[in-house]
Amino acid sequence: MAKRNESDFDTTTTSYDDGEGRLDNLSRTASDQIDNSPLIALGAGVALGAVLGAVLPASRKERELLQPIGAKLNNAGGGAIERGREMAKQRFDEMAGDKVREFFGSSSSSGGSSTAA
């Protein structure tokens, strides 16, 4: 294998731009992608924000400011869930009662007609 000298390498050109050209190209590409599909860009931004929010620890100030709001939301959510559960149970009982009455009503009428004949 031949030994290479430092002069064998062309140091005047590189396989990438000086940084500014590459950054401009990246910026232009990102801008084009956002223009072509803004909803996807919005979704990606929201997802990135959610990941960063989950990964980064909450500061003392964030906890201090958001704790009262979280407590209110928790209480309101618990009440809403309980009301929804009660409404669902009531509606299920109504529907089940209708089906039971329908079942016994139709079987007694068909049974009554067969015994009358």
C-alpha positions as CSV (number, residue, x, y, z in Angstrom):
1,M,0.0,0.0,0.0
2,A,1.4,3.4,-0.9
3,K,2.0,5.8,1.9
4,R,0.0,9.0,1.6
5,N,1.4,12.4,2.1
6,E,-0.4,15.4,3.6
7,S,-0.4,17.0,0.1
8,D,-2.5,14.1,-1.2
9,F,-5.6,15.4,0.6
10,D,-7.5,18.3,-0.8
11,T,-8.2,20.5,2.1
12,T,-9.8,23.3,0.1
13,T,-13.1,21.4,-0.5
14,T,-15.2,19.5,2.0
15,S,-18.2,17.2,1.6
16,Y,-20.4,19.8,3.4
17,D,-21.0,23.5,3.3
18,D,-19.4,25.9,5.7
19,G,-22.3,25.8,8.0
20,E,-24.3,28.8,6.9
21,G,-25.2,27.3,3.5
22,R,-26.1,24.0,5.1
23,L,-28.2,25.9,7.7
24,D,-30.0,27.9,5.0
25,N,-30.7,24.7,3.1
26,L,-32.1,23.0,6.2
27,S,-34.2,26.1,7.1
28,R,-35.6,26.2,3.6
29,T,-36.4,22.5,3.6
30,A,-38.2,22.8,7.0
31,S,-40.1,25.8,5.8
32,D,-41.2,24.0,2.6
33,Q,-42.4,21.0,4.7
34,I,-44.4,23.2,7.0
35,D,-46.0,25.0,4.1
36,N,-46.9,21.7,2.4
37,S,-48.4,20.1,5.5
38,P,-49.1,22.5,8.4
39,L,-51.2,20.0,10.4
40,I,-48.4,17.5,10.5
41,A,-46.0,20.2,11.6
42,L,-48.4,21.3,14.3
43,G,-48.8,17.7,15.5
44,A,-45.0,17.1,15.5
45,G,-44.6,20.3,17.5
46,V,-47.2,19.2,20.1
47,A,-45.7,15.8,20.3
48,L,-42.2,17.3,20.8
49,G,-43.6,19.6,23.5
50,A,-45.3,16.7,25.3
51,V,-42.1,14.6,25.2
52,L,-40.0,17.5,26.5
53,G,-42.6,18.3,29.2
54,A,-42.6,14.7,30.3
55,V,-38.9,14.4,30.4
56,L,-37.9,17.6,32.0
57,P,-38.6,17.9,35.7
58,A,-41.1,20.5,36.9
59,S,-39.6,23.4,38.6
60,R,-40.6,24.6,42.1
61,K,-42.3,27.6,40.6
62,E,-44.3,25.5,38.1
63,R,-45.5,23.3,41.0
64,E,-46.4,26.3,43.0
65,L,-48.4,27.9,40.2
66,L,-50.1,24.8,38.8
67,Q,-50.9,22.8,42.0
68,P,-54.2,24.8,42.8
69,I,-55.3,24.3,39.2
70,G,-54.5,20.6,39.3
71,A,-56.5,20.2,42.5
72,K,-59.5,22.0,41.0
73,L,-59.3,19.8,37.8
74,N,-59.0,16.7,39.9
75,N,-62.0,17.5,42.0
76,A,-64.1,18.5,38.9
77,G,-63.0,15.4,37.0
78,G,-63.9,13.1,39.9
79,G,-67.3,14.6,40.2
80,A,-67.9,14.4,36.5
81,I,-66.9,10.7,36.4
82,E,-69.2,10.0,39.3
83,R,-72.1,11.7,37.6
84,G,-71.4,9.9,34.4
85,R,-71.2,6.6,36.2
86,E,-74.6,7.2,37.9
87,M,-76.2,8.3,34.6
88,A,-74.8,5.2,32.8
89,K,-76.1,2.9,35.6
90,Q,-79.5,4.5,35.5
91,R,-79.7,4.2,31.7
92,F,-78.6,0.6,31.8
93,D,-81.2,-0.2,34.4
94,E,-83.9,1.4,32.2
95,M,-82.8,-0.5,29.1
96,A,-82.4,-3.8,31.0
97,G,-85.9,-3.3,32.5
98,D,-87.4,-2.6,29.1
99,K,-85.8,-5.8,27.7
100,V,-87.0,-7.9,30.7
101,R,-90.5,-6.5,30.3
102,E,-90.3,-7.1,26.6
103,F,-89.1,-10.7,27.1
104,F,-91.7,-11.6,29.6
105,G,-94.4,-9.7,27.8
106,S,-93.9,-11.5,24.5
107,S,-93.4,-14.9,26.1
108,S,-96.6,-14.6,28.1
109,S,-98.6,-13.5,25.1
110,S,-97.3,-16.3,23.0
111,G,-97.8,-18.7,25.8
112,G,-101.3,-17.4,26.3
113,S,-102.2,-17.9,22.7
114,S,-100.9,-21.5,22.6
115,T,-102.8,-22.4,25.7
116,A,-106.0,-20.8,24.3
117,A,-106.0,-23.0,21.2
